[in-house]
Amino acid sequence: MGACMALCSLASCASCLCGSAPCLLCGCCPSSNNSTVTRLLFSFFLLLGTLVSVIMILPGMETQLRKIPGFCQGGTTIPGIENHVNCDVIVGYKSVYRMCFAMACFFFLFSAIMIRVKSSKDPRAAIQNGFWFFKFLILVGITVGAFFIPDGTFHDVWFYFGIVGSFMFILIQLILLIDFAHSWNEVWVRNAEEGNSKCWFSGLLFFTILHYALAFAAIVLFYLYYTKPDNCAEHKFFISFNLILCVIISVVSILPKVQDASPQSGLLQSSIITMYTMYVTWSAMTNNPNRECNPSLLSLVSNISTSEAMPTSSPGMVQWWDAQGIVGLVIFLFCTFYASIRSSSNAQVNRLMQTEEGKGTVGGEEMGEDGLRRVVDNEEDGVTYNYSFFHFHLLLASLYIMMTLTNWYKPDTNTQAMQSTMPAVWVKISSSWLGLGLYLWTLVAPVILPNRDFN
């Protein structure tokens, strides 16, 4: 009897894994919209690939694999069995490049397939919202094939793809943070108008001051550790120029004309953007190949001189995990999750992110014939987000996580060493400038173009 019930349970899940019907939800989960569940599942694929990349880059992973009998070339052998696996390829930055290449190909495939899907009535929408088991098999197949790519020039070429894709993803992260700040401010101001205004406004003030305090502390630390009196001119320019830009956007956000045209703008959003700009500035400076201007985290904590902490004679030494990489990973996870569940009322951000929240039909909770809740198809009249752009966004996220996990290091021609490069520095800094320009435009556009609807 128990076996029969188990078979029935597996059969009920088959429509979710292999069919085009909306996925089942477990009894403990609330009923959700089809658009949200689909984005969460695709984001889960991205996070799964990220987790695999993190595991393969952990220190000592290669040593552990070599202990498996008959697995790694040069490792423990089994009589009569030849070791075929090159563990130098499946661990370290090579594995990250191949894993992220597979994820990028996977999302590029779906981005191309989903071009100009207008509603869930399109046959391609069934592919977008179902067949998850087969999608997983496709991702696994592409990943396995990626590990057979010869070294050659693959790493050098894919490094530049990563540079360009990461530049674009940093801008998308900034857009998502702008949207998050607008939503946060809107909700708390509405709560203040409906209830205890002193409490909610005090909370807004507290977090605004906290963000600016953290940003100011970061600037002081940057000048203290990442500049020298007679050196590091680029760092002095980066810090000072970004500080000036952040002051400008903060002042513009509270100008009377800007407030009249965009009442939802304010210092909370500017403080979050300022803090993120300081992070990007810090991330850029950590890629400077000049070690006098780029002390390692170890030297800062233990008060070791830069020359002792990072010998210049060892260009192949790689510090995989550093503070800016960990912070970048946390921001990436937050933005990926937020992009999957966001429902924004900010028209400008929706145009930039190719979303039209609220356009789809929102139904009530649907019950299957078996009594289990299913996700609601809220896109029969129109999609709530651009399917193709969403996959393109995940493609860029794959490239960004590749660069983050490898600290934006560039492999040399024989792929035996990793080196910091100035192009990575300028890509990050220029993305911060362009991001600040985008945010400034969201502030002044309603004032410059009063006849256009930005609400």
MONORWO-V11396 format. One record per backbone hydrogen bond with DSSP energy under -1.0 kcal/mol. CO is the residue of the C=O (numbers start at 1). NH is the residue of the N-H. E is the energy in kcal/mol with one decimal. If there is no record, write none. Layout:
BEGIN
CO;NH;E / CO;NH;E
END
This chain:
BEGIN
1;5;-2.1 / 2;6;-2.2 / 3;7;-2.3 / 4;8;-2.2 / 5;9;-2.3 / 6;10;-2.4 / 7;11;-2.4 / 8;12;-2.0 / 9;13;-1.3 / 13;17;-2.2 / 14;18;-3.1 / 17;133;-2.9 / 19;131;-2.9 / 23;375;-1.5 / 26;29;-1.9 / 32;376;-3.0 / 33;37;-2.2 / 34;38;-2.3 / 35;39;-1.7 / 36;40;-2.2 / 37;41;-2.2 / 38;42;-2.3 / 39;43;-2.2 / 40;44;-1.9 / 41;45;-1.7 / 42;46;-1.8 / 43;47;-2.6 / 44;48;-2.5 / 45;49;-2.2 / 46;50;-2.1 / 47;51;-2.5 / 48;52;-2.1 / 49;53;-2.1 / 50;54;-2.5 / 51;55;-2.4 / 52;56;-2.2 / 55;58;-1.1 / 56;92;-2.5 / 58;61;-1.8 / 60;64;-2.0 / 61;65;-2.1 / 62;66;-2.0 / 65;68;-1.5 / 66;76;-2.2 / 68;71;-1.6 / 71;85;-1.6 / 72;75;-1.8 / 76;70;-2.7 / 78;81;-2.6 / 85;73;-3.1 / 86;89;-1.8 / 86;90;-1.2 / 92;96;-1.4 / 93;97;-2.6 / 94;98;-2.1 / 95;99;-2.8 / 96;100;-2.6 / 97;101;-1.9 / 98;102;-2.1 / 99;103;-2.1 / 100;104;-2.4 / 101;105;-2.4 / 102;106;-2.3 / 103;107;-2.5 / 104;108;-2.2 / 105;109;-2.3 / 106;110;-1.7 / 107;111;-2.2 / 108;112;-2.2 / 109;113;-2.0 / 110;114;-2.2 / 114;117;-1.3 / 118;383;-2.2 / 119;122;-1.5 / 122;125;-1.8 / 124;128;-1.9 / 125;129;-2.3 / 131;135;-1.9 / 132;136;-2.3 / 133;137;-1.9 / 134;138;-2.3 / 135;139;-2.4 / 136;140;-2.5 / 137;141;-2.7 / 138;142;-2.5 / 139;143;-2.2 / 140;144;-2.6 / 141;145;-2.2 / 142;146;-2.1 / 143;147;-1.3 / 145;148;-1.5 / 146;149;-1.5 / 151;154;-2.2 / 153;157;-2.6 / 154;158;-2.8 / 155;159;-1.6 / 156;160;-1.2 / 157;161;-1.6 / 158;162;-2.3 / 159;163;-2.0 / 160;164;-2.1 / 161;165;-2.7 / 162;166;-2.5 / 163;167;-1.9 / 164;168;-1.8 / 165;169;-2.2 / 166;170;-2.4 / 167;171;-1.2 / 168;172;-1.8 / 169;173;-2.9 / 170;174;-2.0 / 171;175;-2.3 / 172;176;-2.6 / 173;177;-2.4 / 174;178;-2.4 / 175;179;-2.4 / 176;180;-2.7 / 177;181;-2.6 / 178;182;-2.4 / 179;183;-2.6 / 180;184;-2.7 / 181;185;-2.7 / 182;186;-2.7 / 183;187;-2.5 / 184;188;-2.3 / 185;189;-2.3 / 186;190;-2.1 / 187;191;-2.3 / 188;192;-2.0 / 189;193;-1.9 / 190;194;-1.4 / 191;195;-2.1 / 195;197;-1.4 / 196;200;-1.8 / 197;201;-2.6 / 198;202;-1.8 / 199;203;-1.8 / 200;204;-2.2 / 201;205;-2.3 / 202;206;-2.6 / 203;207;-2.3 / 204;208;-2.1 / 205;209;-2.4 / 206;210;-2.5 / 207;211;-2.5 / 208;212;-2.1 / 209;213;-2.5 / 210;214;-2.5 / 211;215;-2.3 / 212;216;-2.6 / 213;217;-2.5 / 214;218;-2.2 / 215;219;-2.1 / 216;220;-2.1 / 217;221;-2.3 / 218;222;-2.5 / 219;223;-2.3 / 220;224;-1.8 / 221;225;-2.8 / 222;226;-2.4 / 228;231;-1.2 / 232;236;-1.9 / 233;237;-2.1 / 234;238;-2.8 / 235;239;-2.6 / 236;240;-2.1 / 237;241;-2.9 / 238;242;-2.2 / 239;243;-1.9 / 240;244;-2.2 / 241;245;-2.4 / 242;246;-2.3 / 243;247;-2.0 / 244;248;-2.2 / 245;249;-2.4 / 246;250;-1.8 / 247;251;-2.2 / 248;252;-2.8 / 249;253;-1.9 / 251;254;-1.1 / 252;255;-1.5 / 255;259;-2.6 / 256;260;-2.3 / 257;261;-2.0 / 258;262;-3.0 / 262;265;-1.7 / 266;270;-1.4 / 267;271;-2.6 / 268;272;-1.8 / 269;273;-2.3 / 270;274;-2.4 / 271;275;-2.2 / 272;276;-2.4 / 273;277;-2.4 / 274;278;-2.0 / 275;279;-1.7 / 276;280;-2.4 / 277;281;-2.4 / 278;282;-2.4 / 279;283;-2.9 / 280;284;-2.3 / 281;285;-2.2 / 282;286;-1.6 / 284;287;-1.6 / 285;288;-1.4 / 290;293;-1.3 / 296;300;-1.6 / 297;301;-2.2 / 298;302;-2.6 / 305;309;-2.3 / 306;310;-2.3 / 311;314;-1.2 / 314;317;-1.5 / 322;326;-1.9 / 323;327;-2.5 / 324;328;-2.3 / 325;329;-1.9 / 326;330;-2.0 / 327;331;-2.4 / 328;332;-2.3 / 329;333;-2.3 / 330;334;-2.3 / 331;335;-2.7 / 332;336;-2.4 / 333;337;-2.3 / 334;338;-2.7 / 335;339;-2.4 / 337;341;-1.1 / 338;342;-1.7 / 346;350;-2.2 / 347;351;-2.0 / 348;352;-2.0 / 349;353;-2.6 / 350;355;-2.5 / 354;386;-2.0 / 356;359;-1.9 / 366;374;-2.1 / 368;371;-1.9 / 372;368;-3.2 / 373;25;-2.2 / 376;34;-3.3 / 376;378;-1.2 / 379;120;-2.8 / 384;356;-2.1 / 386;390;-2.4 / 387;391;-1.9 / 388;392;-2.0 / 389;393;-2.6 / 390;394;-1.8 / 391;395;-2.2 / 392;396;-2.3 / 393;397;-1.9 / 394;398;-2.0 / 395;399;-1.7 / 396;400;-2.4 / 397;401;-2.5 / 398;402;-1.6 / 399;403;-2.0 / 400;404;-2.5 / 401;405;-2.5 / 402;406;-1.2 / 403;408;-2.8 / 404;407;-1.5 / 406;409;-2.2 / 410;419;-2.0 / 412;415;-1.7 / 417;412;-1.8 / 419;410;-3.3 / 422;426;-2.4 / 423;427;-2.3 / 424;428;-1.9 / 425;429;-2.3 / 426;430;-2.6 / 427;431;-1.8 / 428;432;-1.7 / 429;433;-1.9 / 430;434;-2.6 / 431;435;-2.3 / 432;436;-2.3 / 433;437;-2.1 / 434;438;-2.2 / 435;439;-2.2 / 436;440;-2.5 / 437;441;-2.0 / 438;442;-1.9 / 439;443;-1.0 / 440;444;-2.2 / 441;445;-2.6 / 444;448;-2.8 / 445;449;-2.9 / 449;452;-1.4
END
